[in-house]
Amino acid sequence: MFALLYAVAPTLAVFITGDPTVVVVSKILAGASANYLYYWHVKDKLQRIMSIPNMDATARAQLVREEGGVQPYVLWLGAALQVAMFVIGLWLAVVSPGPPEGDLLEGSEERPTPKFF
């Protein structure tokens, strides 16, 4: 859920505000909050593992190794979302200006200038 939020929020922020520099700020905030959430997640997992009674040090270390790490699907999900956001952004950049205004068949030799805003 958080990975989806962190992937989509910068793009939504640009569309809402119209300012592309918002992406930098939102990614910094996303990184800081993600690190904070991960810290509390790891702290909770380690407390649970350390509270297991009658476990030797090697078994405890093996359990920490098994519980830690990044899930492989998260990497693929992140890559797929970034590609999807790029394709959507590219599509919107192509479609949003629309056709140029004016008509070339009225006898004018000049090409009409596109209106961007």
C-alpha positions as CSV (number, residue, x, y, z in Angstrom):
1,M,0.0,0.0,0.0
2,F,2.8,2.4,0.9
3,A,4.8,1.5,-2.2
4,L,1.8,2.4,-4.4
5,L,1.3,5.6,-2.5
6,Y,4.9,6.6,-2.8
7,A,5.0,5.8,-6.5
8,V,1.7,7.6,-7.4
9,A,1.9,10.6,-5.0
10,P,4.6,12.6,-6.9
11,T,2.8,12.3,-10.2
12,L,-0.5,13.3,-8.6
13,A,1.3,16.3,-6.9
14,V,2.5,17.5,-10.3
15,F,-0.9,17.2,-11.9
16,I,-2.6,19.0,-8.9
17,T,-0.1,21.8,-8.5
18,G,1.3,22.1,-12.1
19,D,4.8,22.5,-10.7
20,P,7.3,19.8,-11.6
21,T,9.6,20.7,-8.7
22,V,7.0,19.3,-6.3
23,V,8.3,15.8,-7.4
24,V,11.6,16.4,-5.7
25,V,10.0,17.5,-2.4
26,S,7.4,14.7,-2.4
27,K,10.1,12.1,-3.1
28,I,12.3,13.4,-0.2
29,L,9.3,13.3,2.1
30,A,8.4,9.8,0.9
31,G,11.9,8.6,1.5
32,A,12.0,10.0,5.0
33,S,8.6,8.6,6.0
34,A,9.4,5.2,4.4
35,N,12.6,5.0,6.5
36,Y,10.7,5.9,9.6
37,L,8.1,3.2,8.9
38,Y,10.7,0.7,8.2
39,Y,12.6,1.5,11.4
40,W,9.5,0.8,13.5
41,H,8.8,-2.4,11.5
42,V,12.3,-3.7,12.1
43,K,12.2,-2.7,15.7
44,D,9.0,-4.6,16.3
45,K,10.2,-7.7,14.4
46,L,13.4,-7.8,16.4
47,Q,11.5,-7.4,19.7
48,R,9.3,-10.4,18.8
49,I,12.3,-12.5,17.8
50,M,14.2,-11.6,21.0
51,S,11.2,-12.4,23.2
52,I,11.0,-16.0,22.0
53,P,12.1,-18.2,24.9
54,N,14.6,-21.1,24.8
55,M,16.2,-20.2,21.5
56,D,20.0,-20.4,20.9
57,A,21.9,-17.6,19.2
58,T,22.4,-19.4,15.9
59,A,18.7,-20.2,15.5
60,R,17.9,-16.6,16.5
61,A,20.3,-15.3,13.9
62,Q,18.8,-17.6,11.2
63,L,15.3,-16.4,12.1
64,V,16.5,-12.7,11.8
65,R,18.0,-13.5,8.4
66,E,14.8,-15.2,7.2
67,E,12.5,-12.4,8.4
68,G,14.7,-9.6,7.0
69,G,15.3,-8.5,3.4
70,V,13.3,-7.1,0.6
71,Q,10.5,-9.2,-1.0
72,P,11.2,-9.8,-4.7
73,Y,7.7,-8.7,-5.8
74,V,8.3,-5.2,-4.5
75,L,11.2,-4.6,-6.9
76,W,9.1,-5.7,-9.9
77,L,6.1,-3.8,-8.7
78,G,8.2,-0.6,-8.4
79,A,9.7,-1.0,-11.8
80,A,6.3,-1.7,-13.4
81,L,4.7,1.3,-11.7
82,Q,7.5,3.6,-12.9
83,V,7.2,2.4,-16.5
84,A,3.4,2.8,-16.3
85,M,3.8,6.3,-14.9
86,F,6.2,7.2,-17.7
87,V,3.8,5.8,-20.4
88,I,0.9,7.7,-18.9
89,G,2.9,10.9,-18.7
90,L,4.2,10.5,-22.2
91,W,0.6,9.9,-23.5
92,L,-0.7,13.0,-21.6
93,A,2.1,15.1,-23.0
94,V,1.2,14.0,-26.5
95,V,-2.5,14.3,-26.2
96,S,-2.9,17.4,-24.1
97,P,-1.8,20.1,-26.5
98,G,-4.4,19.0,-29.1
99,P,-4.3,19.9,-32.8
100,P,-2.9,23.2,-33.9
101,E,-5.4,26.0,-34.3
102,G,-6.2,27.5,-37.6
103,D,-6.8,26.1,-41.1
104,L,-4.1,25.6,-43.8
105,L,-6.7,25.4,-46.6
106,E,-7.8,29.1,-46.4
107,G,-5.0,30.3,-48.6
108,S,-2.5,31.1,-45.9
109,E,1.1,29.9,-46.5
110,E,2.0,30.1,-42.8
111,R,1.6,27.2,-40.4
112,P,-0.5,28.0,-37.4
113,T,1.2,28.3,-34.1
114,P,0.0,25.7,-31.5
115,K,-1.6,27.1,-28.3
116,F,-0.2,25.5,-25.2
117,F,-2.2,27.3,-22.6
